[in-house]
Amino acid sequence: MKPPLFVRELTDSERQTLQTGLRSRKAFTLRRAQILLASADRQRPSQIAAQLGCAVGTVRNTIHAFEHEGTGCLSEKKRGPKDVQPVLDATKAEPLKGLLHQSPRRFGKPGSTWTLDLLAEVTFEQGLSPRRLSHEAVRQAVQRLGHGWKRAKRWITSPDPAYARKKKRGTG
């Protein structure tokens, strides 16, 4: 039979941080502080889980997190993968900027202005991405270039020799 799982002996500063966590407005922090203080008082995980109305696994995970992170485990971490890289990274962002400076008609598209979905389609067709991206992924790539989407629309130029004059007249 395995011995029961308890947290190690708490230092005064750790105990004070956990006591402060009991007054937190965040449920995650409050629950973890309650679990750790109860474990420090030598309550078994099953007793703590019954007392707080949570799963025994939650208690065990909290104790293990405290062993690895200390009181840093009281704050909720960002969920999802930690090392995800954008499909349109810095090396592919410059060609994307080049696409925005051209008319969509140059790529066989019917309109003369870019939309995020149209840009995602052309990006895939040009081989800049391995799959068709969502409009949000393209918007974030444009943002990483240091521009907002509305600002990117102003980059568009036309082969029409009177384009600059017409554009100036249209924007006032």
C-alpha atoms as an extended CHARMM CRD file, in Angstrom:
* protein
*
       172  EXT
         1         1  MET       CA              0.0000000000        0.0000000000        0.0000000000  PROA      1               0.0000000000
         2         2  LYS       CA              1.2920000000        3.4460000000       -0.9340000000  PROA      2               0.0000000000
         3         3  PRO       CA              1.8260000000        6.0030000000        1.8000000000  PROA      3               0.0000000000
         4         4  PRO       CA             -0.5640000000        8.9610000000        1.7050000000  PROA      4               0.0000000000
         5         5  LEU       CA              0.5020000000       12.0020000000       -0.2910000000  PROA      5               0.0000000000
         6         6  PHE       CA              1.1800000000       15.2110000000        1.6370000000  PROA      6               0.0000000000
         7         7  VAL       CA              2.9460000000       18.4590000000        0.7890000000  PROA      7               0.0000000000
         8         8  ARG       CA              6.3800000000       18.9950000000        2.2620000000  PROA      8               0.0000000000
         9         9  GLU       CA              6.8030000000       21.1430000000        5.3640000000  PROA      9               0.0000000000
        10        10  LEU       CA              5.8300000000       24.7270000000        4.4760000000  PROA      10              0.0000000000
        11        11  THR       CA              8.1170000000       27.6580000000        5.1370000000  PROA      11              0.0000000000
        12        12  ASP       CA              6.6940000000       30.7250000000        6.8760000000  PROA      12              0.0000000000
        13        13  SER       CA              6.6220000000       32.7340000000        3.6440000000  PROA      13              0.0000000000
        14        14  GLU       CA              4.8910000000       29.8970000000        1.7670000000  PROA      14              0.0000000000
        15        15  ARG       CA              2.2780000000       29.5380000000        4.5020000000  PROA      15              0.0000000000
        16        16  GLN       CA              1.6890000000       33.3010000000        4.4370000000  PROA      16              0.0000000000
        17        17  THR       CA              1.2860000000       33.2500000000        0.6370000000  PROA      17              0.0000000000
        18        18  LEU       CA             -1.2200000000       30.3980000000        0.9320000000  PROA      18              0.0000000000
        19        19  GLN       CA             -3.1320000000       32.2780000000        3.6310000000  PROA      19              0.0000000000
        20        20  THR       CA             -3.2830000000       35.2670000000        1.2730000000  PROA      20              0.0000000000
        21        21  GLY       CA             -4.5660000000       32.9110000000       -1.4400000000  PROA      21              0.0000000000
        22        22  LEU       CA             -7.5680000000       32.1140000000        0.7580000000  PROA      22              0.0000000000
        23        23  ARG       CA             -8.7290000000       35.7200000000        0.2360000000  PROA      23              0.0000000000
        24        24  SER       CA             -8.3080000000       35.6080000000       -3.5410000000  PROA      24              0.0000000000
        25        25  ARG       CA            -11.2060000000       36.4630000000       -5.8320000000  PROA      25              0.0000000000
        26        26  LYS       CA            -10.0480000000       33.7920000000       -8.2640000000  PROA      26              0.0000000000
        27        27  ALA       CA            -11.6060000000       30.4020000000       -7.6040000000  PROA      27              0.0000000000
        28        28  PHE       CA             -8.5530000000       28.5740000000       -8.9530000000  PROA      28              0.0000000000
        29        29  THR       CA             -6.2000000000       30.2710000000       -6.5000000000  PROA      29              0.0000000000
        30        30  LEU       CA             -8.6120000000       29.8780000000       -3.5890000000  PROA      30              0.0000000000
        31        31  ARG       CA             -9.1120000000       26.1530000000       -4.2340000000  PROA      31              0.0000000000
        32        32  ARG       CA             -5.4070000000       25.4540000000       -4.5540000000  PROA      32              0.0000000000
        33        33  ALA       CA             -4.6120000000       27.3860000000       -1.3700000000  PROA      33              0.0000000000
        34        34  GLN       CA             -7.2860000000       25.4230000000        0.5010000000  PROA      34              0.0000000000
        35        35  ILE       CA             -5.9290000000       22.1220000000       -0.7840000000  PROA      35              0.0000000000
        36        36  LEU       CA             -2.3200000000       22.9100000000        0.0820000000  PROA      36              0.0000000000
        37        37  LEU       CA             -3.0950000000       24.1930000000        3.5730000000  PROA      37              0.0000000000
        38        38  ALA       CA             -5.2370000000       21.1450000000        4.3120000000  PROA      38              0.0000000000
        39        39  SER       CA             -2.4640000000       18.8670000000        3.0630000000  PROA      39              0.0000000000
        40        40  ALA       CA              0.0460000000       20.7250000000        5.2310000000  PROA      40              0.0000000000
        41        41  ASP       CA             -2.2510000000       19.9270000000        8.1830000000  PROA      41              0.0000000000
        42        42  ARG       CA             -1.7540000000       16.2350000000        7.2670000000  PROA      42              0.0000000000
        43        43  GLN       CA             -5.1880000000       15.5960000000        5.7690000000  PROA      43              0.0000000000
        44        44  ARG       CA             -5.2830000000       12.8290000000        3.1690000000  PROA      44              0.0000000000
        45        45  PRO       CA             -6.1820000000       13.6740000000       -0.4550000000  PROA      45              0.0000000000
        46        46  SER       CA             -9.4470000000       11.7440000000       -0.2100000000  PROA      46              0.0000000000
        47        47  GLN       CA            -10.4510000000       13.7240000000        2.9120000000  PROA      47              0.0000000000
        48        48  ILE       CA             -9.5560000000       17.0420000000        1.2680000000  PROA      48              0.0000000000
        49        49  ALA       CA            -11.4940000000       16.1310000000       -1.8830000000  PROA      49              0.0000000000
        50        50  ALA       CA            -14.5970000000       15.2080000000        0.1370000000  PROA      50              0.0000000000
        51        51  GLN       CA            -14.3360000000       18.3630000000        2.2300000000  PROA      51              0.0000000000
        52        52  LEU       CA            -13.9050000000       20.7110000000       -0.7580000000  PROA      52              0.0000000000
        53        53  GLY       CA            -16.1760000000       18.8760000000       -3.1910000000  PROA      53              0.0000000000
        54        54  CYS       CA            -13.5470000000       18.1610000000       -5.8260000000  PROA      54              0.0000000000
        55        55  ALA       CA            -11.8980000000       15.0830000000       -7.2900000000  PROA      55              0.0000000000
        56        56  VAL       CA             -9.0480000000       13.2820000000       -5.5550000000  PROA      56              0.0000000000
        57        57  GLY       CA             -7.0440000000       13.7390000000       -8.7730000000  PROA      57              0.0000000000
        58        58  THR       CA             -7.4050000000       17.5010000000       -8.4250000000  PROA      58              0.0000000000
        59        59  VAL       CA             -5.9120000000       17.3330000000       -4.9390000000  PROA      59              0.0000000000
        60        60  ARG       CA             -3.0460000000       15.1210000000       -6.0880000000  PROA      60              0.0000000000
        61        61  ASN       CA             -2.3320000000       17.3480000000       -9.1150000000  PROA      61              0.0000000000
        62        62  THR       CA             -2.2370000000       20.4030000000       -6.8500000000  PROA      62              0.0000000000
        63        63  ILE       CA              0.2030000000       18.7510000000       -4.4430000000  PROA      63              0.0000000000
        64        64  HSD       CA              2.4540000000       17.6660000000       -7.3260000000  PROA      64              0.0000000000
        65        65  ALA       CA              2.2900000000       21.1550000000       -8.8560000000  PROA      65              0.0000000000
        66        66  PHE       CA              3.3440000000       22.6540000000       -5.5270000000  PROA      66              0.0000000000
        67        67  GLU       CA              6.3170000000       20.2860000000       -5.3620000000  PROA      67              0.0000000000
        68        68  HSD       CA              7.4620000000       21.4220000000       -8.8230000000  PROA      68              0.0000000000
        69        69  GLU       CA              6.5740000000       25.1280000000       -8.7860000000  PROA      69              0.0000000000
        70        70  GLY       CA              6.1900000000       26.1360000000       -5.1590000000  PROA      70              0.0000000000
        71        71  THR       CA              3.6610000000       28.8970000000       -4.5690000000  PROA      71              0.0000000000
        72        72  GLY       CA              3.7530000000       29.7050000000       -8.2900000000  PROA      72              0.0000000000
        73        73  CYS       CA              1.2120000000       26.9130000000       -8.7260000000  PROA      73              0.0000000000
        74        74  LEU       CA             -1.4590000000       29.2050000000       -7.2420000000  PROA      74              0.0000000000
        75        75  SER       CA             -1.8410000000       31.1380000000      -10.4840000000  PROA      75              0.0000000000
        76        76  GLU       CA             -3.6150000000       29.5740000000      -13.4260000000  PROA      76              0.0000000000
        77        77  LYS       CA             -1.3940000000       28.8510000000      -16.4120000000  PROA      77              0.0000000000
        78        78  LYS       CA             -2.1520000000       29.5090000000      -20.0510000000  PROA      78              0.0000000000
        79        79  ARG       CA             -3.7300000000       26.4690000000      -21.6270000000  PROA      79              0.0000000000
        80        80  GLY       CA             -2.7050000000       24.9420000000      -24.9060000000  PROA      80              0.0000000000
        81        81  PRO       CA              0.6170000000       24.1070000000      -26.4610000000  PROA      81              0.0000000000
        82        82  LYS       CA              3.5900000000       26.0310000000      -25.1340000000  PROA      82              0.0000000000
        83        83  ASP       CA              5.8030000000       25.9290000000      -28.2150000000  PROA      83              0.0000000000
        84        84  VAL       CA              3.3870000000       26.5020000000      -31.0830000000  PROA      84              0.0000000000
        85        85  GLN       CA              4.8220000000       28.4580000000      -34.0040000000  PROA      85              0.0000000000
        86        86  PRO       CA              2.6210000000       30.3600000000      -36.4650000000  PROA      86              0.0000000000
        87        87  VAL       CA              2.3150000000       28.8410000000      -39.9370000000  PROA      87              0.0000000000
        88        88  LEU       CA              3.0350000000       32.2390000000      -41.4800000000  PROA      88              0.0000000000
        89        89  ASP       CA              6.2170000000       32.9610000000      -39.5490000000  PROA      89              0.0000000000
        90        90  ALA       CA              8.6890000000       35.7710000000      -40.2030000000  PROA      90              0.0000000000
        91        91  THR       CA             10.1810000000       34.1040000000      -43.2880000000  PROA      91              0.0000000000
        92        92  LYS       CA              6.7790000000       33.8540000000      -44.9700000000  PROA      92              0.0000000000
        93        93  ALA       CA              5.4260000000       37.1670000000      -43.7410000000  PROA      93              0.0000000000
        94        94  GLU       CA              7.4580000000       39.2630000000      -46.1890000000  PROA      94              0.0000000000
        95        95  PRO       CA              6.0570000000       37.4540000000      -49.2600000000  PROA      95              0.0000000000
        96        96  LEU       CA              2.6210000000       37.9480000000      -47.6900000000  PROA      96              0.0000000000
        97        97  LYS       CA              3.3070000000       41.6730000000      -47.5770000000  PROA      97              0.0000000000
        98        98  GLY       CA              4.2710000000       41.4620000000      -51.2390000000  PROA      98              0.0000000000
        99        99  LEU       CA              0.9090000000       39.8520000000      -52.0310000000  PROA      99              0.0000000000
       100       100  LEU       CA             -0.9230000000       42.7000000000      -50.3480000000  PROA      100             0.0000000000
       101       101  HSD       CA              0.8240000000       45.2220000000      -52.5890000000  PROA      101             0.0000000000
       102       102  GLN       CA             -0.6320000000       43.5290000000      -55.6640000000  PROA      102             0.0000000000
       103       103  SER       CA             -4.1500000000       43.3190000000      -56.9800000000  PROA      103             0.0000000000
       104       104  PRO       CA             -6.0710000000       40.0740000000      -56.3940000000  PROA      104             0.0000000000
       105       105  ARG       CA             -6.8780000000       40.1160000000      -60.1220000000  PROA      105             0.0000000000
       106       106  ARG       CA             -3.2330000000       39.3660000000      -60.7680000000  PROA      106             0.0000000000
       107       107  PHE       CA             -3.8710000000       35.9640000000      -59.1410000000  PROA      107             0.0000000000
       108       108  GLY       CA             -7.0290000000       35.3070000000      -61.1750000000  PROA      108             0.0000000000
       109       109  LYS       CA             -9.4860000000       36.5370000000      -58.5420000000  PROA      109             0.0000000000
       110       110  PRO       CA            -12.5560000000       38.5560000000      -59.5320000000  PROA      110             0.0000000000
       111       111  GLY       CA            -12.3410000000       41.4370000000      -57.0160000000  PROA      111             0.0000000000
       112       112  SER       CA             -9.9000000000       44.3000000000      -56.8430000000  PROA      112             0.0000000000
       113       113  THR       CA             -9.5800000000       44.4410000000      -53.0650000000  PROA      113             0.0000000000
       114       114  TRP       CA             -8.2720000000       41.9050000000      -50.6050000000  PROA      114             0.0000000000
       115       115  THR       CA            -10.3500000000       40.1970000000      -47.9720000000  PROA      115             0.0000000000
       116       116  LEU       CA             -8.8150000000       38.0090000000      -45.2970000000  PROA      116             0.0000000000
       117       117  ASP       CA            -10.4240000000       34.8850000000      -46.7740000000  PROA      117             0.0000000000
       118       118  LEU       CA             -9.2120000000       35.7760000000      -50.2640000000  PROA      118             0.0000000000
       119       119  LEU       CA             -5.7170000000       36.4020000000      -48.9280000000  PROA      119             0.0000000000
       120       120  ALA       CA             -5.7980000000       33.0230000000      -47.1380000000  PROA      120             0.0000000000
       121       121  GLU       CA             -6.7830000000       31.3420000000      -50.4080000000  PROA      121             0.0000000000
       122       122  VAL       CA             -4.0230000000       33.0160000000      -52.4320000000  PROA      122             0.0000000000
       123       123  THR       CA             -1.4750000000       32.3460000000      -49.6880000000  PROA      123             0.0000000000
       124       124  PHE       CA             -2.2400000000       28.6290000000      -49.9760000000  PROA      124             0.0000000000
       125       125  GLU       CA             -2.2240000000       28.6910000000      -53.7770000000  PROA      125             0.0000000000
       126       126  GLN       CA              1.1640000000       30.4510000000      -53.8070000000  PROA      126             0.0000000000
       127       127  GLY       CA              2.6430000000       27.8140000000      -51.4890000000  PROA      127             0.0000000000
       128       128  LEU       CA              3.2420000000       30.1130000000      -48.5230000000  PROA      128             0.0000000000
       129       129  SER       CA              1.2200000000       27.8110000000      -46.2620000000  PROA      129             0.0000000000
       130       130  PRO       CA              0.8370000000       24.0140000000      -46.2900000000  PROA      130             0.0000000000
       131       131  ARG       CA             -2.9610000000       24.2790000000      -45.9260000000  PROA      131             0.0000000000
       132       132  ARG       CA             -5.6760000000       26.8810000000      -46.3580000000  PROA      132             0.0000000000
       133       133  LEU       CA             -5.5290000000       29.0660000000      -43.2690000000  PROA      133             0.0000000000
       134       134  SER       CA             -8.3700000000       30.7060000000      -41.4000000000  PROA      134             0.0000000000
       135       135  HSD       CA             -8.9260000000       34.4080000000      -41.8520000000  PROA      135             0.0000000000
       136       136  GLU       CA             -7.8550000000       34.8680000000      -38.2150000000  PROA      136             0.0000000000
       137       137  ALA       CA             -4.4470000000       33.2610000000      -38.8730000000  PROA      137             0.0000000000
       138       138  VAL       CA             -3.9220000000       35.6130000000      -41.8210000000  PROA      138             0.0000000000
       139       139  ARG       CA             -5.0380000000       38.6320000000      -39.7610000000  PROA      139             0.0000000000
       140       140  GLN       CA             -2.5110000000       37.7260000000      -37.0610000000  PROA      140             0.0000000000
       141       141  ALA       CA              0.2320000000       37.3590000000      -39.6720000000  PROA      141             0.0000000000
       142       142  VAL       CA             -0.5530000000       40.8400000000      -41.0320000000  PROA      142             0.0000000000
       143       143  GLN       CA             -0.5150000000       42.1330000000      -37.4660000000  PROA      143             0.0000000000
       144       144  ARG       CA              2.9280000000       40.5670000000      -36.8850000000  PROA      144             0.0000000000
       145       145  LEU       CA              4.0930000000       42.5980000000      -39.8780000000  PROA      145             0.0000000000
       146       146  GLY       CA              3.2600000000       45.6180000000      -37.7670000000  PROA      146             0.0000000000
       147       147  HSD       CA              0.0830000000       46.6100000000      -39.5840000000  PROA      147             0.0000000000
       148       148  GLY       CA             -3.6060000000       46.3370000000      -38.9060000000  PROA      148             0.0000000000
       149       149  TRP       CA             -5.8850000000       44.8030000000      -41.4910000000  PROA      149             0.0000000000
       150       150  LYS       CA             -7.5620000000       48.1050000000      -42.3390000000  PROA      150             0.0000000000
       151       151  ARG       CA             -4.1670000000       49.6630000000      -42.8470000000  PROA      151             0.0000000000
       152       152  ALA       CA             -3.1390000000       46.7870000000      -45.0970000000  PROA      152             0.0000000000
       153       153  LYS       CA             -6.0760000000       47.5160000000      -47.3850000000  PROA      153             0.0000000000
       154       154  ARG       CA             -4.5470000000       50.9320000000      -48.1020000000  PROA      154             0.0000000000
       155       155  TRP       CA             -1.4020000000       49.2970000000      -49.4800000000  PROA      155             0.0000000000
       156       156  ILE       CA             -3.2350000000       48.1120000000      -52.5570000000  PROA      156             0.0000000000
       157       157  THR       CA             -2.1570000000       49.7980000000      -55.7440000000  PROA      157             0.0000000000
       158       158  SER       CA             -3.5590000000       49.5860000000      -59.2350000000  PROA      158             0.0000000000
       159       159  PRO       CA             -1.9120000000       49.4630000000      -62.6520000000  PROA      159             0.0000000000
       160       160  ASP       CA             -4.2510000000       52.3230000000      -63.6640000000  PROA      160             0.0000000000
       161       161  PRO       CA             -2.0710000000       55.4180000000      -64.3590000000  PROA      161             0.0000000000
       162       162  ALA       CA             -4.7450000000       57.6670000000      -62.8180000000  PROA      162             0.0000000000
       163       163  TYR       CA             -5.0230000000       55.4990000000      -59.6680000000  PROA      163             0.0000000000
       164       164  ALA       CA             -3.2220000000       57.9370000000      -57.3550000000  PROA      164             0.0000000000
       165       165  ARG       CA             -5.3990000000       60.8400000000      -58.4770000000  PROA      165             0.0000000000
       166       166  LYS       CA             -8.6130000000       58.8070000000      -58.1210000000  PROA      166             0.0000000000
       167       167  LYS       CA             -7.6060000000       57.5010000000      -54.7100000000  PROA      167             0.0000000000
       168       168  LYS       CA             -6.7570000000       60.9840000000      -53.4820000000  PROA      168             0.0000000000
       169       169  ARG       CA            -10.0910000000       62.2730000000      -54.7010000000  PROA      169             0.0000000000
       170       170  GLY       CA            -11.9290000000       59.3430000000      -53.0480000000  PROA      170             0.0000000000
       171       171  THR       CA            -10.3430000000       59.8010000000      -49.6050000000  PROA      171             0.0000000000
       172       172  GLY       CA            -10.6830000000       63.5740000000      -49.6260000000  PROA      172             0.0000000000
